[in-house]
Amino acid sequence: MHPLMLPDTFVVLLAAFHSCFSAPSSGWWSLMTMTPHLRRFALTAHVTSSVGWLGAVAGFLALAVAGLTSQDAQLVRAAYLAMELITWCVIVPLSLASLLTGLVQSLGTEWGLFRHYWILVKLLLTILATIALLLHTHPIGLLAWLARGTTFRTADVGRLQIQLVADASVALLVLLVATTLAVYKPRGLTPYGWRKVREQRAVLVRPRPS
């Protein structure tokens, strides 16, 4: 799948998930709400993958800075080869796992996916960070390919080196913001969230048939 097709794919998946999990309590919702044990497992998986993603990006940034500033040719080569390995074996899997477990955690619990602004913002940041990561694997692979050659010169790829440092810095900032949102959970219901609250209150005050 081409990376540019990813946004449409995410929209379709979100719509499908929402249609399933927003069903009435007597139908799909009662079947798909997670049990306490499954909820804790999903939360553990989400926290682990999200924190691991953050740490891997921090390590990637350290390697990118070393590749840009070091005067040791062997260290520079090793840095870009390691960056390619970390990207495909650690960062990409963890980013996808964080996105998937975040969706499951939201849709399978009372938090919901569209009820709170902080969840929507965090989801948007995660999706954008994942798409940007996939789109920027090309310059990472290019630098790694050049590092394998015998005539690698940093003067020829200076712009790419700076780009990787800048991209990793922005990615780290975005992930820190997403982590902060997950920890503090700032208040604020969306219009959809307020509608759900009113519906739940109406059910509670509705007189039961004798």
C-alpha positions in Angstrom: 0.0 0.0 0.0 1.3 3.4 -0.9 1.8 5.7 2.1 -0.4 8.4 0.6 -3.3 6.0 0.8 -3.0 5.7 4.6 -5.2 8.6 5.6 -8.2 7.2 3.7 -7.6 3.8 5.2 -7.6 5.2 8.7 -10.9 7.1 8.1 -12.6 3.9 6.9 -11.3 1.9 9.9 -12.4 4.6 12.3 -15.9 4.7 10.8 -16.1 0.9 11.0 -15.0 0.8 14.6 -17.3 3.6 15.6 -20.3 1.9 13.9 -19.7 -1.3 15.9 -18.9 0.2 19.3 -21.6 2.9 19.3 -24.4 0.4 18.9 -27.1 0.3 21.7 -26.2 -1.4 25.0 -28.5 -4.3 24.2 -26.7 -5.2 21.0 -23.1 -5.0 19.8 -22.0 -2.8 22.7 -22.6 -5.4 25.4 -20.7 -8.0 23.3 -17.7 -5.8 22.6 -17.2 -4.0 25.9 -14.0 -5.5 27.3 -13.8 -7.5 30.5 -11.6 -6.1 33.3 -8.8 -8.5 32.6 -8.8 -7.7 28.9 -9.0 -4.0 29.7 -5.9 -4.2 31.8 -4.1 -6.2 29.2 -5.0 -3.7 26.5 -3.9 -0.8 28.8 -0.6 -2.5 29.5 0.0 -3.1 25.8 -0.9 0.5 24.9 1.4 2.0 27.6 4.2 -0.3 26.7 4.1 0.3 23.0 3.6 4.1 23.4 6.5 4.5 25.9 8.6 2.2 23.8 7.9 4.3 20.7 8.8 7.5 22.6 12.1 5.9 23.8 13.0 4.5 20.3 12.5 8.0 18.8 14.7 9.5 21.4 17.4 7.0 20.6 16.9 7.7 16.8 17.4 11.4 17.5 20.6 10.7 19.4 21.9 8.7 16.4 20.8 11.4 13.9 22.7 14.1 15.9 25.7 11.9 16.1 25.6 11.3 12.3 25.3 15.0 11.7 28.0 16.3 14.1 30.6 13.5 14.3 33.8 13.8 12.4 34.4 10.0 12.6 33.4 8.4 9.3 33.0 5.0 10.8 30.8 6.3 13.5 28.6 8.2 11.0 28.2 5.0 8.9 27.3 3.0 11.9 24.8 5.6 13.0 22.8 5.6 9.8 22.9 1.8 9.5 21.6 1.6 13.1 18.9 4.2 12.4 17.5 2.1 9.5 17.4 -1.0 11.7 15.7 0.8 14.6 13.2 2.4 12.2 11.9 -0.9 10.7 12.4 -3.2 13.6 11.4 -1.0 16.5 9.8 2.3 15.7 7.4 1.2 12.9 6.1 -1.8 14.8 5.7 0.2 18.0 3.9 3.1 16.3 1.4 0.7 14.7 0.9 -1.2 18.0 0.4 2.1 19.8 -2.3 3.2 17.3 -4.1 -0.1 17.3 -4.1 -0.6 21.1 -5.2 3.0 21.5 -8.2 2.4 19.3 -9.0 -0.8 21.2 -8.6 0.9 24.6 -10.9 3.8 23.6 -13.6 1.8 21.9 -13.7 -1.1 24.3 -14.1 1.1 27.4 -16.4 3.8 28.7 -13.9 6.5 27.4 -15.1 6.1 23.9 -13.3 7.5 20.8 -15.3 10.6 20.1 -16.5 11.7 23.5 -13.5 13.6 24.8 -11.4 16.2 23.1 -8.1 15.0 24.6 -8.7 11.5 23.1 -9.4 13.0 19.7 -6.3 15.2 19.8 -4.1 12.3 21.0 -5.5 10.1 18.2 -4.9 12.7 15.6 -1.3 13.2 16.8 -0.7 9.5 16.8 -2.1 9.1 13.2 -0.1 12.0 11.9 3.1 10.8 13.6 2.6 7.3 12.1 1.9 8.6 8.6 4.9 11.0 8.8 7.1 8.2 10.0 6.1 6.0 7.0 6.6 8.8 4.6 10.1 9.6 5.9 11.5 6.1 5.7 12.8 6.9 2.3 15.5 9.4 3.3 16.5 7.0 6.2 16.9 4.1 3.7 18.8 6.4 1.3 21.3 7.4 4.0 21.8 3.8 5.1 22.3 2.7 1.5 24.9 5.4 1.0 26.6 4.5 4.3 27.1 1.0 2.9 29.0 2.3 0.0 32.7 3.0 -0.3 32.5 6.7 -1.1 30.1 8.0 1.5 30.7 11.7 2.1 28.7 13.7 4.5 29.1 16.9 2.4 26.9 15.3 -0.3 24.0 14.5 2.1 24.0 17.4 4.5 20.4 18.4 3.9 19.2 14.9 4.5 21.1 14.7 7.7 19.6 18.0 8.9 16.2 16.8 7.8 16.4 13.6 9.9 17.4 15.6 13.0 14.6 18.0 12.5 12.0 15.3 11.8 13.1 13.3 14.9 12.9 16.4 17.1 9.4 17.2 15.9 8.3 13.5 16.3 9.7 13.4 19.9 7.8 16.6 20.7 4.5 15.3 19.3 4.9 12.0 21.3 5.6 14.0 24.5 2.4 16.0 23.9 0.4 12.8 23.3 1.9 11.2 26.5 1.1 14.4 28.5 -2.5 14.2 27.3 -2.8 10.6 28.3 -1.5 11.3 31.8 -3.4 14.5 32.6 -6.6 13.7 30.6 -7.8 17.4 30.5 -11.5 17.8 30.8 -13.7 18.7 27.9 -16.5 16.7 26.2 -17.2 16.9 22.5 -20.8 17.6 21.3 -21.1 13.8 20.7 -19.9 13.2 24.3 -22.5 15.6 25.7 -25.2 13.9 23.7 -24.2 10.6 25.1 -24.3 12.0 28.7 -27.8 13.4 28.2 -28.9 10.0 26.8 -27.5 8.2 29.8 -29.2 10.6 32.2 -32.5 10.2 30.4 -32.3 6.4 30.8 -31.5 6.8 34.5 -34.5 9.1 35.2 -36.9 7.2 33.0 -39.6 5.6 35.1 -39.6 1.8 35.0 -42.8 0.0 34.0 -44.6 -1.5 36.9 
